[in-house]
Every structure is written in C-alpha cells, then in structure tokens.
Amino acid sequence: MHINGLYILKTLGLILLFETVFMLMATGVAFIYGGEDEAHLLTSSVIMCVSGLFLVLLGRRADESKAGIREGILTVTLIWLTLSFFGTLPFLIGGYLDNLTDAFLETMSGFTTTGATAFKDVERLPHGILFWRSLMQWQGGIGMIVFTVALLPMFGGNASQLVEAETTGFAFDRFRPRVTQVAKRISSIYLMLTLIFTFLLWIGPMDLFDAINHAMTGISTGGYSTKNASIAYWDSAYTEYVMIVCMIMASMKLTLFFFALQGDFRRLTNDEETRWFFVYYLIFIVITVAWLLIGGFETGIEHSIRKGAFQVISLATTSGFLASDFISWGQFYWLIALFLMVVCGCCGSTSGGLKMGRAMILMKNMLNEFRKQTHPAAILPVRFNGRAVSKDIVHNVHVFLMVYIMLIGFSWLFLLVNGLSFEESIGTAISAISNVGLSLGSLSEGNMSSISDVSKWYVCFIMLVGRLEIFTVLTVLLPGFWKR
C-alpha cells in the first residue's frame, strides 16, 4: 500500500519548527535565571530547527490531496515519538541524564502527561530545564485534542474518525460545522485556565516560577513538580485546595467551559457525564476520609478531608501530584488507588484512563442487559444526555475496555518478569496506560530510575498507547494497516 511519506515528513518538519518556539521559551527562562542550561537549551533549539527545516525540504513536493486516514493515524503517532526523541536533547547535551533510555522516559512521560520521572532529585535541576519539563506536559495535555481536530482535518473528510477513536464520538460539542473551530476554542480556554491558576498559586506560598510550572502541569493533569516532595513541599492548605480545583477543572470536558463563558451554564450543569464524574469523586472521597479517620492515618477532620480529597482527585484525574504518602495509608487504600487510576476523568479532558463517559456507557449497557432478561422484547438503547447512543459507539467502548484490560494484564506480567514486585508491576502497568505517574511499592512516587532499561522502554510504549487512546498506536502495528 502506498503511504504518502512526503506529506508525513513535511508535517513532522513543521511540528519540529513549531516546537522550536517552545524550546526557545525554555531557553529564555534559562537566560533570565542565568543558569548553565542556557547553552544546552539553545543548542537543542538549533538542532531541532535545522532538523525541522530539513524534513520540510524533503517533503516540499508532497501532494496533500492524497493524504488520508492512514497518513493521519501514522502522522499523529510519529509526532509524539519525534517530539519525545528531540525533547531528550537538553537532558543529554547538558548531562542532566546520562543515557538515552532515561532521557526518553522523561520526555515521553512529559508529553503524555504521565508524570513518572527518571530524575532522582529534580531540585538540583536549573530553572530552564525545570520549565522545559513543565512545558512538555502543558503541550501534551492539549496536544492530542489539537492534533486530532486541528491538524487532521487538513487530511480530508476522514479526520472525524480519529476524533471518535479518541473520545468515542460524543465528547466534542461542535460550535460550528468546521471542527477546526473547536480546537481554537479549546486552546483559548486551556490558556485562560493556565493563567488563572498561575495567579491563584502565586498569591499563595509559591513564587512566580513555581506557580507557572504547577499551573501548567496541573491544568494538563501531568504531575511534574519543581520539588521532590511535590505539593507536600509547601505544606499549605491554600495551595492544596487551589490544586484540587485545578485538577478537577482539568479533568472536565473542556468544551463545557466555552459554553459557560458564553452564558450557557445549562450545558455544564445538565451534562450527564459531569454529574457522574462528581458523584464518583464524592463517593471515593467519603470512603477515603472515613478510612483515614478510622485508621488514624491523618490527624484532625479538616486535615483528613483535605489530604483524602487531594489524593483521590490526584489519582482519579491522572495528575499524580502528592500531598501525602498514600502508601502509608494501608493496603485497603492501595486497592482504591488502583481503581481510581482506571476510570479517571471525562472524555474531552486532559485526563487519561478509561474515562467517565465510557464507564457510563458500560454501566448503562450492563443494566439494559439485566432488564432484557425480564423484558426480552424491549428495545432499550443506551442514552447519553437524553440521546440514544449508536450501537457502533457502544461496540467501540466494549472493544476499548477489552483491549485496555488485556494491556494491563500483559503489562503486569511483563514488568513482573522483568524484576518488579507484585504491587509495583500492577501499579506501574495501570499507571502507565492511564498516564497517572504514581504507582505502588517503592515506585509509588513515580520515580522509575531504578527499574531495568527494558522495563523503561516498555513503560514508554504503554504511556504512548494510553495517551493516544490505544487504537491509534496499535492500529499502526497491525499488518492490515499497511495493506490496501
């Protein structure tokens, strides 16, 4: 089968040129703080820019009219791989990480907003490098949405197929007939929320630099921090409450905020997925707080509520920030943590995982099957926001769940064979595919520096599979993808 390789090369080149701007932003931060990383980031920017120009020149004769859905799927996959490889340059050139494996783990974890890290001590890193880590996550949080609804429509009329694969076809409310308008609106909302939470964090105990970094990694549900202890470093109730709100808003459907700003609050309050989302969080916060109080793991009612709510939301939104050592809360909470890392936030948000929308469809379809046992002739469609969901979407969700569970099971065994303990392997398997970052056992804080190189490369692969909603990456690996 003929693949329009020139078009792919041109697109990758343009993406690298665009990414050079972000690398130069990190270079500017390094210049402001006078760190040694200024030269390392500038050198990386030059290499990225030259490589981008080279790829654009190679693909200058590309016929864009002959690019279709296969080119779209392959391009999106290669974009994330290319950015992750070039993102390693500052870490390797500056010697902050001494091998490609660790550097690639750091960048893949960044762009996929997973939050796992290969650094044992992030506080030793200069400001420019810390900003680059946060910037990767900020781009990654909005990246898949922008790539699918803004970039892919250039390929032709099949772009919506990838949007449906990413969101099961119902997360994007169309503002106008052209889906590119959706990407512009979402991007503006994303930037606005980042600025708002930067200000809110800055007026607390954080300085401006830390506030900017945590706003970027909070709104992207990424979890990278400028401190080894994460949010616990500040030991501030104000900071924790602000981050709770930030993580919750980031894990909600971003299009709803646009409608709310337009005065249409009913879309936000009447959205069924959002209601399920808040009930889900509330149930597990109540369970967690009760467990903390009964077990005496935290002292005081307010303190237990705050710490419990923070950690539940951090896990369920796939943010991966820490305000407490949740591993010390006992094995019962470990099970809760694993469950929270599976369902996660809403479709059309920056969260990873199964997503609440899919969980709703699965639950409603299951209840319908029970009803059919006593009413076999009844026609019982699955309804979402009052509208019947097509059988294709229901089928898509069931296939997604099956592959999701199979990947977790295989990854669990793979990591177990490669030296991780029972709890570390299951925690890391779920964490990687859901892009959470936190795990269990000695890897609970998301530091992956101690695992084998084979495990690190596999975790990178699973991070990418999970961030691109499973189907995109795995489709490229199937022989049928390359057949006419």
Order of alpha helices (4+ residues) and beta strands (2+ residues): alpha-alpha-alpha-alpha-alpha-alpha-alpha-alpha-alpha-alpha-alpha-alpha-alpha-alpha-alpha-alpha-beta-beta-alpha-alpha-alpha-alpha
